[in-house]
Amino acid sequence: MKRILSILLVIVLVITAALFLRSLYDRDQATRTGNAMVMDITTEALRNWDASLIIENADPALLSATQPEVFHTLFRALSRLGLLQELTGITYEMTQPSLWQLSGTASADYTMQAIFENGFAELRISMIRKNGQWYFTNYQVLTPLLNA
């Protein structure tokens, strides 16, 4: 009987360790895919002044609050900034569900500076991860150019 309990204890420990390692892997993948998405889409959108990628990857709540045409109009106005030179000062904060919260959603907030040939902008981007996929919930490009 004691031997059976020992075997069961080892099995439970192995399963627990496997679940913990899987959770760590999932969290790392969420961080990597979130960072890659925000950088790839932002770089592409600002190089070509095309809001389509942002709209395609927007959370439905963002699109219900802001019509896609608003993004296109904003990007046409922002195109006066010229060619994207560099993205700098990139910071982010990501929250992910704890190990035991299987159905929780992750979220991320990014801030970065964009330097263009005719000016600069601060970007504030928020995302949410649902069912393994990241979506934009906020995408702001703040520049003095829009105040002029």
C-alpha positions as CSV (number, residue, x, y, z in Angstrom):
1,M,0.0,0.0,0.0
2,K,2.8,2.4,0.9
3,R,4.5,1.7,-2.5
4,I,1.2,2.5,-4.3
5,L,0.9,5.8,-2.5
6,S,4.5,6.7,-3.3
7,I,3.9,5.9,-7.0
8,L,0.7,8.0,-7.0
9,L,2.6,10.9,-5.3
10,V,5.3,10.8,-7.9
11,I,2.7,10.8,-10.7
12,V,1.0,13.8,-9.2
13,L,4.3,15.6,-8.8
14,V,5.3,14.9,-12.4
15,I,1.9,16.1,-13.7
16,T,2.1,19.2,-11.6
17,A,5.6,20.0,-12.8
18,A,4.5,19.4,-16.4
19,L,1.5,21.8,-16.0
20,F,3.8,24.4,-14.5
21,L,6.3,24.1,-17.3
22,R,3.5,24.3,-19.9
23,S,2.2,27.5,-18.2
24,L,5.6,29.1,-18.3
25,Y,6.0,28.2,-21.9
26,D,2.5,29.6,-22.7
27,R,3.3,32.9,-20.9
28,D,6.6,33.2,-22.7
29,Q,4.9,32.6,-26.1
30,A,2.2,35.2,-25.3
31,T,4.9,37.7,-24.5
32,R,6.9,36.9,-27.7
33,T,3.9,37.0,-30.0
34,G,2.5,40.2,-28.4
35,N,5.8,42.0,-28.8
36,A,6.3,40.7,-32.3
37,M,2.8,41.7,-33.3
38,V,2.9,45.3,-32.0
39,M,6.4,45.9,-33.5
40,D,5.7,44.3,-36.9
41,I,2.3,45.9,-37.4
42,T,3.3,49.3,-36.0
43,T,6.5,49.4,-38.2
44,E,4.5,48.4,-41.3
45,A,1.6,50.8,-40.6
46,L,3.8,53.8,-40.0
47,R,6.2,53.1,-42.9
48,N,3.3,52.9,-45.4
49,W,0.9,55.1,-43.5
50,D,-1.7,52.4,-43.9
51,A,-4.1,51.7,-41.0
52,S,-5.4,48.5,-42.5
53,L,-3.2,46.2,-40.4
54,I,-4.4,47.9,-37.3
55,I,-8.0,47.6,-38.3
56,E,-7.6,44.0,-39.2
57,N,-6.1,43.2,-35.8
58,A,-8.4,45.4,-33.7
59,D,-10.7,44.1,-31.0
60,P,-14.4,44.4,-32.0
61,A,-14.9,46.8,-29.0
62,L,-12.3,49.2,-30.5
63,L,-14.0,49.0,-33.9
64,S,-17.5,49.6,-32.4
65,A,-16.1,52.7,-30.6
66,T,-14.1,54.0,-33.5
67,Q,-15.1,53.5,-37.1
68,P,-12.3,52.2,-39.4
69,E,-12.5,55.3,-41.6
70,V,-11.3,57.4,-38.6
71,F,-8.1,55.4,-38.6
72,H,-7.6,56.0,-42.3
73,T,-8.3,59.7,-42.0
74,L,-5.9,60.0,-39.1
75,F,-3.1,58.1,-41.0
76,R,-3.6,60.4,-44.0
77,A,-3.1,63.4,-41.8
78,L,-0.2,61.8,-40.0
79,S,1.6,61.0,-43.3
80,R,2.8,64.6,-43.2
81,L,5.4,63.4,-40.7
82,G,7.1,61.7,-43.6
83,L,9.1,58.5,-43.5
84,L,9.5,56.5,-40.3
85,Q,13.1,56.7,-39.2
86,E,13.1,54.9,-35.9
87,L,11.1,53.5,-33.0
88,T,12.7,54.2,-29.7
89,G,12.1,54.2,-25.9
90,I,9.9,51.2,-26.2
91,T,8.3,50.2,-22.8
92,Y,5.6,47.8,-22.1
93,E,3.6,46.3,-19.2
94,M,2.0,42.9,-19.7
95,T,-0.5,41.2,-17.3
96,Q,-1.2,37.6,-17.7
97,P,-3.5,35.3,-15.8
98,S,-2.1,33.2,-13.0
99,L,-1.4,29.6,-13.5
100,W,-4.7,28.5,-12.0
101,Q,-6.8,30.9,-14.1
102,L,-7.2,28.8,-17.2
103,S,-9.7,31.1,-18.9
104,G,-8.1,34.5,-18.1
105,T,-7.1,37.0,-20.7
106,A,-3.8,38.7,-21.0
107,S,-3.4,42.4,-21.7
108,A,-0.4,44.6,-22.7
109,D,0.2,48.3,-22.8
110,Y,3.0,49.8,-24.9
111,T,4.5,53.2,-25.1
112,M,7.2,54.2,-27.7
113,Q,8.6,57.2,-29.5
114,A,8.5,57.3,-33.3
115,I,11.0,59.5,-35.1
116,F,10.0,60.6,-38.6
117,E,11.8,62.7,-41.2
118,N,9.5,65.7,-40.4
119,G,8.7,65.3,-36.7
120,F,8.1,62.8,-34.0
121,A,5.2,61.1,-32.2
122,E,4.4,59.2,-29.1
123,L,2.6,55.9,-29.6
124,R,0.3,54.4,-26.9
125,I,-0.9,51.0,-27.8
126,S,-3.0,48.6,-25.7
127,M,-3.8,45.0,-26.6
128,I,-5.8,42.1,-25.2
129,R,-5.2,38.3,-25.8
130,K,-8.3,36.2,-26.3
131,N,-8.1,32.5,-27.3
132,G,-4.4,32.8,-28.0
133,Q,-4.7,35.8,-30.3
134,W,-3.7,39.4,-29.6
135,Y,-6.0,42.3,-30.6
136,F,-5.6,46.0,-30.4
137,T,-7.9,47.7,-27.9
138,N,-6.3,51.2,-28.2
139,Y,-4.0,52.7,-30.8
140,Q,-3.0,56.3,-30.3
141,V,-0.4,58.3,-32.3
142,L,0.2,61.6,-30.5
143,T,2.1,64.3,-32.2
144,P,2.3,68.1,-32.1
145,L,1.7,68.0,-35.8
146,L,-2.0,67.3,-35.2
147,N,-2.2,70.4,-33.0
148,A,-1.0,72.7,-35.8
